[in-house]
Amino acid sequence: MHQGSCLCGAVRFEVTGALHPPDACHCSQCRKHSGHFWASTDVSRAALTIHGADHLTWFRSSEKVQRGFCSTCGSSLFWDPLKKDTISIAMGAFDLPTGTRLAMHIHVADKGDYYEIGDGLPQNQH
């Protein structure tokens, strides 16, 4: 079981089972949503329990995706591909230890110009 929350604790969540290795998305939407790149892990919707869901606000960022954040403190928590059986959870929202490591970078062709990626992990341009 893995647990986590937003900054103020109004939204808490639990994930049953092991976490998949996270990826870091560098697309412009993820950078604007999170303030930098978005590191997250995909979990089965059935494995996720959310407490305080009434404090979540969902922003429909595209036809296929909504992003969830705490309406009290503004913490970015979820990236939700609406028609899939999984949902992505921000790695920074998990209580430690997570027991996983970043696996890859995605959408690096759109990354910010203010940083370099130098960790040696695979980098997908799109």
Summary of the structure (lengths in Angstrom):
residues: 126
radius of gyration: 14.1
end to end distance: 31.9
largest distance: 40.3
contacts: 346
relative contact order: 0.26
helix: 15%
strand: 39%
